[in-house]
């Protein structure tokens, strides 16, 4: 009976030793995973830390660009109006005789 108890205790001890060895392996694996995650987190932090400032600068630049684009749109409308008025004036000038009428009037004044 004593031999049975000793063999059972040895077997239980070996099972516990095996479990302790597996727990140690698991702990080392978790430690490596933790180190990897920490280094990844540090790298991401290093990359993304300046991101809010860059985003704010981008937003400011975009707003300024929108305002400038709007101003240019208004200027374009003004230039288009001026060009259409000049075109209309040119059409009316040609219908009335254009330079011939002007030259005749200019000659009369000169003589």
C-alpha positions as CSV (number, residue, x, y, z in Angstrom):
1,X,0.0,0.0,0.0
2,X,2.9,2.4,0.8
3,X,4.3,1.8,-2.7
4,X,0.9,2.7,-4.2
5,X,0.8,6.0,-2.3
6,X,4.4,6.8,-3.2
7,X,3.8,6.1,-6.9
8,X,0.6,8.1,-6.8
9,X,2.4,11.0,-5.1
10,X,5.2,10.8,-7.7
11,X,2.7,10.8,-10.5
12,X,0.8,13.7,-9.0
13,X,4.1,15.5,-8.5
14,X,5.1,14.9,-12.1
15,X,1.7,16.1,-13.3
16,X,2.1,19.2,-11.1
17,X,5.6,19.7,-12.5
18,X,4.3,19.4,-16.1
19,X,1.5,21.9,-15.3
20,X,4.0,24.3,-13.7
21,X,6.3,24.0,-16.7
22,X,3.3,24.7,-19.1
23,X,2.3,27.7,-16.9
24,X,5.9,29.0,-17.2
25,X,5.8,28.7,-20.9
26,X,2.5,30.4,-21.1
27,X,3.8,33.2,-18.8
28,X,6.8,33.7,-21.1
29,X,4.5,33.7,-24.2
30,X,2.3,36.3,-22.5
31,X,5.4,38.4,-21.6
32,X,6.6,38.4,-25.2
33,X,3.1,39.3,-26.4
34,X,3.0,42.1,-23.9
35,X,6.4,43.4,-25.0
36,X,5.3,43.3,-28.6
37,X,2.0,45.1,-27.9
38,X,3.9,47.8,-25.9
39,X,6.4,48.4,-28.7
40,X,3.5,48.6,-31.2
41,X,1.7,51.0,-29.0
42,X,4.8,53.2,-28.6
43,X,5.3,53.2,-32.4
44,X,1.7,54.1,-33.0
45,X,1.8,56.8,-30.4
46,X,5.0,58.2,-32.0
47,X,3.3,58.3,-35.4
48,X,-0.1,59.5,-34.3
49,X,0.8,61.9,-31.5
50,X,1.3,64.9,-33.9
51,X,-1.8,64.0,-35.9
52,X,-4.3,66.3,-34.1
53,X,-2.1,69.3,-34.9
54,X,-1.7,68.3,-38.5
55,X,-5.5,67.7,-38.8
56,X,-6.1,71.2,-37.3
57,X,-3.6,72.8,-39.7
58,X,-5.3,70.9,-42.6
59,X,-8.7,72.2,-41.5
60,X,-7.5,75.7,-41.3
61,X,-5.8,75.5,-44.7
62,X,-8.9,73.9,-46.2
63,X,-11.1,76.7,-44.8
64,X,-8.8,79.4,-46.1
65,X,-8.7,77.6,-49.5
66,X,-12.6,77.5,-49.5
67,X,-12.7,81.3,-48.8
68,X,-10.2,82.1,-51.4
69,X,-12.0,79.9,-53.9
70,X,-15.3,81.7,-53.1
71,X,-13.5,85.1,-53.6
72,X,-12.1,83.9,-57.0
73,X,-15.6,82.8,-58.0
74,X,-17.0,86.3,-57.3
75,X,-14.1,87.8,-59.2
76,X,-14.8,85.4,-62.1
77,X,-18.4,86.4,-62.1
78,X,-17.4,90.1,-62.3
79,X,-15.0,89.5,-65.1
80,X,-17.6,87.5,-67.0
81,X,-20.1,90.4,-66.6
82,X,-17.5,92.9,-67.8
83,X,-16.6,90.7,-70.8
84,X,-20.2,90.2,-71.7
85,X,-20.7,94.0,-71.5
86,X,-17.7,94.6,-73.7
87,X,-19.0,92.0,-76.2
88,X,-22.4,93.7,-76.3
89,X,-20.7,97.0,-76.8
90,X,-18.6,95.6,-79.6
91,X,-21.7,94.2,-81.3
92,X,-23.5,97.6,-81.0
93,X,-20.4,99.4,-82.2
94,X,-20.3,97.2,-85.3
95,X,-24.0,97.7,-86.0
96,X,-23.7,101.5,-85.9
97,X,-20.9,101.6,-88.4
98,X,-18.0,101.2,-86.0
99,X,-14.8,102.9,-87.1
100,X,-16.3,104.4,-90.2
101,X,-18.7,106.6,-88.3
102,X,-15.9,107.6,-85.9
103,X,-13.5,108.3,-88.7
104,X,-16.0,110.5,-90.5
105,X,-16.7,112.5,-87.4
106,X,-13.0,112.8,-86.6
107,X,-12.3,114.1,-90.1
108,X,-15.0,116.7,-89.8
109,X,-13.6,117.9,-86.5
110,X,-10.1,118.1,-87.9
111,X,-11.0,120.0,-91.1
